[in-house]
Amino acid sequence: MKFLRLLLILVVFQVQAQQGGMWIPSLLKGANEKEMKALGMKISADDIYSVNNSSLKDAVPHFDGGCTAEMISPKGLLLTNHHCGYDNIQSHSTVEHDYLTDGFWAYKMEDELPNKDLTVTFIIKIEDVTNKIFEGVLNLPTESDKQKKIQQNIAALNKSYSREAWQETMIRAFYDGNQYLLFVTETFKDVRLVGAPPSSIGKFGSDTDNWVWPRHTGDFSLFRIYADKNNRPAEYSKDNVPYTPKHFFPVSAKGIQENDFTMVMGYPGRTQEYLPSFAVEQIVNDLNPAKIEIRDAALKVQDGFMRKDNAIKIQYASKYASVANYWKKWIGETKGLKKSNAIAIKQDFEKKFIERVNKAGKQSEYGTVLADFEKNYSDIREYAIARDYFTEVVLRNTEILSFGYRLYQLEQIYNVRGEQAFNDRKNNLISGFEGLYKDYNAQVDEKVFEQLINLYATKSPKQFLPESLNNVNTSDLTANIFSSSKLTSFNGLKELLTGDAKSILEKLNQDKGYQLVKSIADSYQKNVAPKFDEINLKNIALQRTYMKGIMEFFPNDRIFPDANSTLRVTYGKVKGYKPSDAVIYEPVSYLDGVIEKYVPGDYEFDVPKKLIDLYNTKDYGRYADKNGKMPLAFIATNHTTGGNSGSPALDAKGNLIGLNFDRVWEGTMSDIYYSPEICRNIMVDTRYILFVIDKFAGAKNLIEEMTIVYPKSQKTK
């Protein structure tokens, strides 16, 4: 669209007040490229994104649907975060071979471990298809009709678009639905575990240090992509060979210093930078506090069991980390939004928006947008709170309820599509449930259930509660369900799902656990979901109009599209920060900090003896900083979010200098409001990664296959 193209030309940048942004790699030429070069970049926009030639984008795949990774050798060696590979490391771990605790290293390729259902996806090409997606849309009478037509156009274009047989396409909305881009992709399905440090390195500091700076976590793991003999995607086979990437990153051991240029590429999941103040106010005052309370209760129960029982620790390690991650993030986000005065800043912006609308005489198009937002967010409040309680308690954090909800969906399939569809889904469910029950402990879940169902019954809006939770004794309810429900074991589940559809449904509806799930889900689907969806659809349409107006009336602002799990480029500088009065953080942490935090035998702060020995002897090889210390992590002003985990941090020449894994707690509100004063991303220094692989693990086979860039005073390999 014309105003989108103009935007890229007209934006005026203040280099010294770098404001973040998640930019589309195919659209960097012009203002973005100029700003990047002013910040110190030595390469071109074409070096970052090219369709016809090898470029940086070719080394940055989407990892396992939720993280980012990067290629670091010509033999398909792939680097990502330890926490991104955690599920796969856990799946290979047993009490006898505990790779989570002890680490894993393949010193020969034949020792690398295959991972079921693990995929990595590369972006081949990006194309603007806005006009094609909007064909026959704009004149339709309702938002529902427009969305339906858009989805039809997307489906048709995905089907008709020319591509190779092994390639796929996906189409995503940008600028709140004002622009649509098509991505041609290649997905590799044979991805094998190569190396992972012990959790005492890869997860050092665990949940205490999560979202915190200074950080001392060696958060990395290594995998390898395998392809068929033609270097194309293929299912796992012993005949597959290491993938030859179009580009891989040289790994820098040269080091970094404050104010160095940094660039991060990756797949940020979701941001909401352009929400109106009414939405942010609701997040701060209503939604985040409810979700924080629910997860806090679940985590306290799980943590108590994990500290006492190693088998439970293995079972719940990944689940606990997943729950804790956003629990702590929401706490920091809320504090950051309050501290930065984000709501008031958005209110000031909204006043300017209305002034410019009036000045341009565009009241008919934009004049009621903010008033409509205010009404809608008031109307949706109770429904949004109820939705979050349902999602957090039933779908995410109470396993017996989430298991039961899958069976509830199975019953709905029978009612809508009949017995054949029921049987197909049933067989898939049984297969999927086997893995879920492998990491399930009924004793743990019972205590979680008791805490969370009490919150649901007492804190969720009462007008939407099912009869089964009105004035209920949650302790009695818990004991009744966990003493009788078949959902507490895989064998019990299989028993419920044995027989024809009618007999299965009869057994399900006699099960106490399923009865509760069904009553909650029925009430939610009847009383909450339709109204929430109705009001939310209005807000989607308003947000699109509001976004269009922002781009129209603020052409000189740095307006980037919200994250949507597509490939983005963000850039900035290595930089410390001042989070509060009399507190100043340096931009680099060292191995010294690991030793300072060391607590023998502690769940979060234990340190392997070998690492201590290497520290004591200062045996850092060629990876020490010029001050003689072992650098571990650093921070910069790159604008990142969930999904950027595992993203490559690159220097001015496109060499790998770090591995993105987190943000500082004070700046987690950057998903909603980015502040250059306190928003910082956290990266593992590549020198520490190399040090752990080389000196700690002795995996010189991996060091040998990388291209490592050393300081001029050292030999370059």
C-alpha positions in Angstrom: 0.0 0.0 0.0 1.2 3.5 -0.8 1.4 4.9 2.7 3.4 1.8 3.8 6.0 2.4 1.1 6.1 6.1 2.0 6.7 5.3 5.6 10.0 3.6 4.8 11.2 6.7 3.0 9.9 9.4 5.3 11.0 8.1 8.7 13.4 10.5 10.4 15.7 8.8 12.9 17.6 10.1 15.9 20.5 7.8 16.1 21.5 8.8 19.6 18.1 8.0 21.0 17.7 4.6 19.4 14.1 3.4 19.9 14.1 -0.3 19.2 11.9 -1.8 16.5 11.4 -5.2 14.9 12.0 -4.7 11.2 11.1 -6.9 8.2 14.4 -8.0 6.7 13.3 -7.6 3.1 12.4 -4.0 3.7 15.6 -2.7 5.3 16.9 -0.7 2.3 16.6 3.0 2.8 16.0 4.5 6.3 16.8 1.4 8.3 20.0 0.7 6.4 21.1 4.3 6.9 20.4 4.1 10.7 22.2 0.8 11.0 25.3 2.1 9.2 25.2 5.2 11.4 25.2 2.9 14.5 28.3 1.1 13.1 27.2 -1.7 10.7 29.7 -2.6 8.1 27.6 -4.8 5.8 24.6 -3.9 3.5 20.9 -4.6 3.6 21.5 -7.1 0.7 24.0 -9.0 2.8 21.2 -9.5 5.4 18.4 -10.4 3.0 18.7 -11.6 -0.6 16.5 -13.9 -2.7 19.1 -14.6 -5.3 22.3 -14.8 -3.3 23.4 -16.3 0.0 22.6 -13.9 2.9 22.3 -13.8 6.7 18.7 -14.8 6.6 19.7 -18.2 5.3 21.5 -19.0 8.5 18.6 -18.2 10.8 15.9 -20.9 11.0 12.8 -21.0 13.2 13.5 -23.7 15.8 10.7 -26.1 17.0 8.0 -23.6 16.3 8.8 -21.2 19.2 12.5 -20.4 19.2 15.2 -19.2 16.9 18.5 -20.9 15.9 21.5 -20.2 13.7 23.8 -22.3 11.5 27.5 -22.3 12.7 29.2 -24.7 10.4 29.0 -26.0 6.8 27.9 -29.4 8.2 24.5 -28.4 9.5 25.6 -27.6 13.0 23.0 -25.5 14.7 23.1 -23.4 17.8 20.1 -22.4 20.0 19.3 -21.9 23.7 19.5 -24.7 26.3 16.0 -23.8 27.3 14.8 -24.1 23.6 16.3 -27.6 23.4 15.2 -28.5 26.9 12.2 -30.7 25.9 14.4 -32.8 23.6 17.2 -33.1 26.2 14.6 -34.1 28.7 13.1 -36.7 26.4 16.5 -38.5 26.2 17.0 -38.3 30.0 16.4 -41.0 32.5 17.4 -41.5 36.1 20.3 -43.7 34.8 21.3 -41.3 32.0 20.3 -37.9 33.2 21.4 -35.5 30.4 19.7 -32.6 32.1 22.0 -33.0 35.2 25.1 -34.3 33.5 25.0 -32.8 30.0 25.3 -34.6 26.7 28.1 -34.4 24.0 28.4 -36.3 20.8 32.0 -36.7 20.0 31.2 -38.5 16.7 28.2 -37.9 14.4 27.0 -41.4 14.8 26.4 -40.6 18.5 24.0 -37.7 17.8 20.4 -38.4 19.0 17.3 -38.1 16.8 14.4 -36.1 18.1 10.8 -37.0 17.2 8.7 -34.1 15.8 11.5 -31.6 16.1 11.6 -29.3 13.1 13.5 -26.2 11.9 12.2 -23.9 9.2 14.1 -21.6 6.9 12.7 -18.5 5.1 13.5 -18.7 1.4 11.6 -15.6 0.1 9.3 -12.8 1.4 6.8 -11.2 -0.9 4.2 -8.4 -0.4 0.7 -9.8 -1.3 -1.5 -7.1 0.4 -3.4 -6.3 -2.8 -4.2 -10.0 -3.5 -5.4 -10.6 0.1 -7.6 -7.4 0.1 -9.4 -8.4 -3.2 -13.2 -8.2 -2.6 -12.7 -7.4 1.1 -12.9 -3.6 1.7 -16.6 -3.1 0.7 -18.0 -6.0 2.7 -20.5 -4.8 5.4 -19.3 -6.5 8.6 -15.9 -7.3 10.2 -16.9 -10.9 10.3 -17.5 -11.0 6.6 -14.1 -9.2 6.0 -12.2 -11.7 8.1 -13.9 -14.6 6.4 -13.0 -13.3 2.9 -9.4 -12.5 4.0 -9.1 -16.1 5.1 -10.5 -17.4 1.8 -8.0 -15.3 -0.1 -5.1 -16.5 2.0 -6.1 -20.1 1.5 -6.5 -19.6 -2.3 -3.1 -17.9 -2.6 -1.4 -20.5 -0.5 -2.8 -23.2 -2.8 -2.0 -21.4 -6.1 1.4 -19.9 -5.3 4.3 -21.4 -7.4 6.9 -23.1 -5.3 9.1 -26.2 -5.2 7.5 -29.5 -4.1 9.5 -29.6 -0.9 8.6 -25.9 0.0 5.6 -24.4 1.8 4.1 -21.0 2.0 2.6 -19.0 4.8 0.9 -15.6 4.8 0.9 -13.3 7.8 -0.7 -10.0 8.6 1.4 -6.9 9.5 0.5 -3.5 10.9 -2.7 -4.9 12.5 -4.0 -6.2 9.2 -3.0 -3.3 6.9 -0.3 -5.3 5.1 0.1 -9.0 4.2 3.4 -10.8 3.4 3.9 -14.2 2.0 6.8 -16.4 3.1 8.2 -19.3 1.1 9.7 -21.8 3.6 11.6 -25.1 3.9 11.1 -27.3 6.9 13.7 -29.9 8.0 12.5 -32.8 10.1 15.6 -34.7 10.9 17.3 -32.7 13.6 19.6 -34.5 16.1 20.9 -33.5 19.5 24.7 -32.8 19.4 25.6 -31.2 22.7 24.1 -29.7 25.8 25.9 -28.5 28.9 24.6 -29.7 32.3 21.7 -27.7 33.7 24.1 -26.3 36.3 25.6 -24.4 33.3 22.8 -24.2 30.8 20.2 -23.3 33.4 22.4 -21.8 36.1 20.3 -19.4 38.3 17.2 -21.1 37.0 14.1 -19.2 38.0 15.7 -16.9 40.6 17.8 -15.3 37.9 15.2 -15.5 35.1 14.6 -12.0 33.6 17.5 -10.7 35.8 20.7 -8.9 35.1 23.6 -9.5 35.8 23.1 -13.0 34.4 25.5 -16.0 34.5 23.6 -18.7 32.5 25.4 -20.6 29.7 22.0 -21.0 27.9 23.0 -22.9 24.8 22.6 -26.3 23.1 23.7 -27.8 19.8 21.8 -29.7 17.2 22.5 -30.8 13.7 20.2 -30.7 10.7 20.2 -33.7 8.3 18.9 -33.7 4.8 18.5 -36.2 1.9 21.3 -36.7 -0.7 20.0 -33.6 -2.6 20.2 -31.4 0.5 16.5 -31.2 0.8 14.1 -31.8 3.7 13.4 -35.4 4.6 12.0 -37.5 7.4 14.5 -39.1 9.7 16.6 -41.8 8.0 20.0 -43.4 8.7 20.8 -42.6 5.1 20.4 -38.8 5.6 23.5 -36.6 5.5 24.4 -33.4 7.3 22.7 -30.4 5.7 24.8 -27.9 3.8 23.4 -24.4 4.6 23.4 -21.6 2.2 25.1 -19.5 4.8 26.6 -20.1 8.3 27.9 -17.6 10.8 31.6 -17.3 11.6 31.8 -17.4 15.4 33.7 -14.5 16.9 36.1 -14.9 19.8 37.3 -11.3 19.4 35.1 -9.9 22.2 32.8 -6.9 22.5 32.8 -3.6 24.3 30.2 -1.0 25.3 28.7 0.9 22.3 29.6 -1.8 19.8 26.9 -2.3 17.1 24.7 -5.3 17.6 22.1 -6.9 15.4 19.7 -9.7 16.4 17.8 -11.8 13.9 15.0 -14.1 14.9 11.3 -14.9 15.1 9.8 -12.7 17.9 6.4 -14.2 18.9 4.0 -11.4 19.8 4.1 -7.8 20.7 1.4 -5.2 21.2 3.2 -1.9 20.9 0.2 0.1 19.5 -2.5 -0.9 22.0 -4.6 2.0 23.2 -4.3 3.1 26.8 -7.5 1.4 27.8 -6.1 -2.0 26.9 -2.9 -1.4 28.8 -4.8 -0.2 31.9 -6.7 -3.5 31.8 -3.6 -5.6 31.5 -1.9 -3.8 34.4 -4.9 -3.7 36.8 -6.9 -6.9 36.0 -5.4 -9.5 33.6 -1.8 -9.7 34.7 -2.6 -9.9 38.5 -5.0 -12.7 37.9 -2.6 -14.8 35.8 0.3 -14.1 38.2 -1.7 -15.4 41.2 -2.7 -18.6 39.5 0.8 -19.4 38.3 2.3 -18.5 41.7 0.1 -21.1 43.4 1.0 -23.8 40.8 4.7 -23.1 41.0 4.9 -23.3 44.8 3.3 -26.8 44.7 5.6 -28.1 41.9 8.7 -26.6 43.4 8.0 -28.3 46.8 7.8 -31.7 45.1 10.8 -31.2 42.8 13.1 -30.3 45.6 12.3 -33.5 47.4 12.3 -36.0 44.6 14.7 -36.2 41.6 12.4 -38.3 39.5 9.7 -35.7 39.9 12.3 -33.0 39.2 13.0 -34.7 35.8 9.3 -35.1 35.0 8.4 -31.5 35.8 11.6 -29.6 35.0 10.4 -28.4 31.6 6.8 -27.8 32.7 8.0 -25.8 35.7 10.3 -23.7 33.6 7.5 -23.0 31.1 5.1 -21.9 33.8 7.6 -19.8 35.7 8.8 -18.0 32.6 5.8 -15.9 31.9 4.8 -15.7 35.6 7.9 -13.7 36.3 7.6 -11.9 33.0 4.1 -10.6 33.8 5.4 -9.4 37.2 8.2 -7.4 35.6 6.0 -6.2 32.8 3.5 -4.8 35.2 6.2 -3.0 37.3 7.8 -1.7 34.1 4.6 -0.3 32.7 3.8 1.5 36.0 7.4 2.8 36.4 7.7 4.1 32.8 4.2 5.7 33.1 3.3 3.9 29.9 -0.5 4.5 30.3 -0.1 8.2 30.7 2.3 8.4 27.7 -0.2 6.5 25.6 -3.0 8.9 26.7 -0.8 11.8 25.6 -0.2 10.2 22.3 -4.0 9.6 21.9 -4.6 13.3 22.4 -2.2 14.1 19.7 -3.8 11.5 17.4 -7.2 13.2 17.8 -5.7 16.6 17.2 -4.2 15.5 14.0 -7.4 13.7 12.9 -9.3 16.9 13.4 -6.7 19.0 11.7 -6.8 16.7 8.7 -10.6 16.7 8.6 -10.7 12.9 8.9 -13.3 12.7 11.7 -15.6 10.5 9.7 -12.9 7.8 9.4 -11.0 8.1 12.7 -13.0 10.5 15.0 -14.7 7.8 17.2 -11.9 5.2 17.3 -10.7 6.0 20.8 -14.2 6.5 22.2 -15.1 3.1 20.7 -12.0 1.5 22.2 -12.9 2.9 25.7 -16.4 1.4 25.5 -15.3 -2.0 24.1 -12.6 -2.5 26.8 -15.1 -1.6 29.5 -17.6 -4.1 28.0 -15.0 -6.9 27.6 -13.5 -6.6 31.0 -15.4 -9.4 32.9 -15.3 -11.7 29.9 -11.5 -11.2 29.5 -10.9 -11.9 33.1 -13.1 -15.1 32.9 -11.2 -16.1 29.8 -7.8 -15.8 31.4 -9.0 -17.9 34.4 -10.3 -20.6 32.1 -7.1 -20.6 30.0 -4.7 -20.6 33.0 -6.6 -23.1 35.2 -8.2 -25.5 32.8 -6.0 -25.4 29.7 -2.5 -24.8 31.0 -1.7 -25.4 34.7 -3.9 -28.2 36.0 -3.0 -31.3 34.0 -6.0 -33.4 34.8 -8.3 -30.6 33.6 -6.2 -30.0 30.4 -6.3 -33.8 29.7 -10.1 -33.8 30.3 -10.5 -30.8 28.0 -9.0 -32.7 25.1 -11.5 -35.4 25.7 -14.2 -32.8 25.9 -13.1 -31.7 22.4 -13.3 -35.3 21.3 -17.0 -35.4 22.4 -17.6 -32.2 20.4 -16.1 -33.8 17.3 -18.5 -36.8 17.6 -21.5 -34.4 18.0 -20.5 -32.4 15.0 -18.7 -34.7 12.6 -19.7 -38.2 13.6 -18.0 -41.5 14.6 -15.3 -41.8 11.9 -13.9 -38.4 12.8 -14.2 -39.4 16.5 -12.2 -42.5 16.0 -9.5 -40.8 14.0 -9.0 -38.1 16.7 -9.2 -40.8 19.5 -6.3 -42.8 18.1 -4.2 -39.6 17.7 -5.1 -38.6 21.3 -4.0 -41.9 22.8 -0.7 -41.7 21.0 -0.2 -38.1 22.2 -1.3 -38.9 25.8 1.4 -41.5 26.2 4.1 -38.9 26.2 2.1 -36.5 28.4 1.5 -39.2 31.1 5.2 -40.1 31.0 5.8 -36.8 32.7 2.7 -36.8 34.9 2.5 -37.3 38.6 -1.0 -37.5 40.1 0.2 -36.6 43.6 1.7 -33.3 42.3 -1.3 -32.6 40.1 -3.7 -33.2 43.0 -2.1 -30.5 45.1 -2.0 -28.1 42.1 -5.6 -28.8 41.3 -6.7 -28.1 44.9 -5.0 -24.7 44.8 -6.1 -23.6 41.4 -9.7 -24.9 41.4 -10.2 -22.9 44.6 -8.9 -19.7 42.8 -11.3 -20.5 39.9 -14.3 -20.9 42.2 -13.6 -17.8 44.3 -11.8 -15.3 41.9 -13.3 -15.9 38.4 -16.4 -13.7 37.8 -19.2 -15.6 39.6 -21.8 -15.0 37.0 -20.0 -17.3 34.6 -19.3 -20.2 37.0 -20.9 -23.6 36.4 -23.2 -24.9 39.1 -20.5 -27.5 40.0 -18.3 -24.7 41.4 -20.9 -22.6 43.2 -20.2 -22.7 46.9 -18.2 -25.9 46.5 -15.8 -27.3 49.1 -12.7 -27.5 46.9 -10.8 -29.8 49.3 -13.7 -32.4 49.2 -14.0 -31.9 45.4 -10.2 -32.6 45.0 -10.3 -35.7 47.1 -13.3 -37.1 45.3 -11.9 -36.6 41.8 -8.4 -37.9 42.5 -9.6 -40.9 44.3 -12.0 -42.0 41.5 -11.2 -40.4 38.1 -9.6 -42.6 35.5 -7.8 -39.5 34.2 -5.1 -39.8 36.8 -3.2 -42.5 34.9 -2.5 -43.5 31.3 -3.9 -47.0 31.9 -7.1 -45.4 33.2 -7.3 -43.1 30.2 -6.9 -46.0 27.8 -9.6 -47.9 29.6 -12.0 -44.9 29.1 -11.1 -44.8 25.4 -11.7 -48.5 24.8 -14.8 -49.5 22.8 -17.0 -47.8 20.2 -17.9 -44.1 20.3 -21.1 -44.4 22.3 -19.7 -46.7 25.0 -16.6 -44.4 25.3 -18.8 -41.3 25.7 -20.9 -43.1 28.3 -17.8 -44.0 30.3 -16.4 -40.5 30.0 -19.6 -38.9 31.2 -19.6 -41.1 34.3 -16.1 -40.1 35.3 -15.9 -37.5 38.0 -12.9 -35.7 36.5 -14.5 -35.5 33.1 -17.8 -34.3 34.6 -16.1 -31.3 36.2 -14.2 -30.4 33.0 -17.3 -30.7 31.0 -19.4 -28.5 33.3 -16.7 -25.8 33.3 -16.1 -25.9 29.5 -19.9 -25.9 28.8 -20.3 -22.8 30.9 -17.3 -21.1 29.4 -18.4 -21.9 25.8 -22.0 -20.7 26.5 -21.5 -17.7 28.7 -18.0 -16.3 28.0 -16.5 -17.2 24.6 -19.3 -15.9 22.3 -19.4 -12.4 24.0 -15.7 -12.2 24.3 -15.2 -13.1 20.6 -17.9 -10.6 19.6 -16.3 -7.6 21.4 -12.8 -8.7 20.5 -13.8 -8.8 16.8 -14.8 -5.1 17.1 -11.5 -4.3 18.7 -9.6 -6.1 15.9 -11.3 -3.9 13.3 -10.7 -0.8 15.5 -7.0 -1.7 15.9 -6.6 -2.0 12.1 -8.2 1.5 11.6 -6.2 3.0 14.5 -2.9 1.5 13.1 -3.7 2.9 9.7 -4.3 6.3 11.2 -1.1 6.2 13.2 0.9 5.6 10.0 -1.0 8.3 8.2 -0.7 11.0 10.9 2.7 10.2 12.4 4.9 9.5 9.3 8.1 10.6 11.0 7.8 8.2 13.9 9.6 4.8 14.0 6.6 2.6 13.2 7.4 -1.0 12.9 5.0 -4.0 12.6 4.2 -5.9 15.8 5.9 -9.3 16.1 4.0 -12.3 14.7 6.6 -15.1 14.7 8.1 -14.1 11.4 11.7 -13.3 10.7 12.7 -9.8 12.0 15.9 -7.7 12.4 16.5 -5.6 15.4 19.6 -3.5 16.1 21.2 -1.4 18.7 24.4 -1.2 20.8 26.1 -3.0 23.7 25.0 -0.8 26.6 24.6 -0.9 30.4 21.7 0.8 32.1 20.4 2.4 35.3 17.3 0.7 36.5 16.8 2.8 39.6 18.3 5.4 41.8 22.0 4.8 42.7 22.0 1.5 40.7 24.1 1.2 37.6 24.6 -2.1 35.6 27.7 -2.8 33.6 27.0 -4.4 30.2 29.2 -7.5 30.6 29.2 -10.4 33.2 32.0 -12.8 33.9 32.6 -16.4 35.2 33.5 -14.7 38.5 29.8 -14.2 39.1 29.1 -17.9 38.8 31.6 -18.6 41.6 30.2 -15.7 43.7 26.7 -17.2 43.4 27.8 -20.8 43.9 25.8 -22.8 46.5 26.9 -26.5 46.7 24.1 -28.9 46.1 21.6 -26.1 45.4 18.8 -26.7 42.9 19.6 -23.4 41.0 23.2 -22.4 42.0 25.3 -25.6 42.1 28.4 -25.5 39.9 30.2 -28.5 38.2 33.5 -29.3 39.8 35.3 -29.1 36.5 34.1 -25.6 35.9 35.3 -24.6 39.3 38.7 -26.2 38.5 38.9 -24.3 35.2 38.1 -21.1 37.0 40.7 -21.7 39.8 43.4 -22.4 37.3 42.2 -19.7 34.9 42.4 -22.2 32.2 40.3 -20.2 29.6 42.2 -21.1 26.5 41.9 -18.5 23.8 38.6 -17.3 25.0 39.6 -14.9 27.9 38.8 -11.2 27.7 41.7 -8.8 27.4 41.4 -8.3 31.2 42.2 -11.9 31.7 38.7 -12.8 32.9 36.2 -15.3 31.3 33.3 -13.3 29.8 29.9 -14.9 30.1 27.1 -12.7 29.0 26.3 -9.2 27.9 23.4 -6.8 27.3 22.4 -4.5 24.5 19.5 -2.3 23.3 18.1 -4.7 20.8 14.3 -4.9 20.9 13.4 -8.6 21.5 10.7 -10.8 22.9 9.6 -14.4 23.3 10.6 -16.3 20.2 13.9 -14.4 20.0 15.3 -17.1 22.4 18.2 -18.6 20.5 18.5 -15.7 18.1 22.0 -14.9 16.8 23.6 -11.7 18.1 25.8 -10.3 15.3 28.6 -7.8 15.2 29.0 -5.0 12.6 30.4 -7.5 10.0 27.8 -10.3 10.5 29.9 -12.5 12.8 28.3 -14.3 15.7 29.1 -12.6 19.0 26.3 -13.9 21.2 23.2 -16.0 21.7 20.1 -14.1 22.8 18.2 -15.8 25.6 16.4 -13.2 27.8 15.5 -9.6 28.7 16.1 -7.6 31.9 13.2 -7.7 34.3 12.8 -3.9 34.4 12.3 -3.9 30.6 9.9 -6.8 30.0 7.1 -4.3 29.3 8.8 -3.9 25.9 6.1 -6.1 24.4 3.7 -3.3 25.0 5.9 -0.2 25.5 9.6 0.0 24.6 11.8 2.3 26.6 15.4 2.8 25.4 16.5 3.7 29.0 15.8 0.4 30.6 14.9 -2.2 27.9 17.8 -4.5 27.4 18.2 -8.0 25.8 20.6 -10.6 27.4 23.0 -12.7 25.4 25.5 -15.5 26.1 28.9 -14.4 24.9 30.1 -16.7 22.2 33.5 -16.9 23.9 31.8 -18.6 26.9 30.0 -21.0 24.5 33.3 -21.9 22.9 35.0 -22.2 26.3 32.4 -24.6 27.6 32.5 -26.7 24.4 36.3 -26.8 24.2 37.7 -26.6 27.7 34.8 -28.0 29.8 33.3 -30.6 27.4 36.5 -31.4 25.4 34.3 -31.5 22.3 37.1 -30.4 20.0 35.4 -32.1 17.1 32.8 -29.3 17.2 35.3 -26.6 17.6 37.1 -27.9 14.5 34.1 -27.7 12.3 33.4 -24.0 13.1 35.0 -21.0 11.5 36.2 -19.0 14.5 37.4 -15.4 14.3 40.0 -14.7 16.9 41.6 -11.3 17.8 44.4 -10.1 15.5 46.9 -11.0 18.2 45.7 -14.7 17.9 45.7 -17.1 15.0 42.5 -17.1 12.9 41.1 -20.6 12.2 
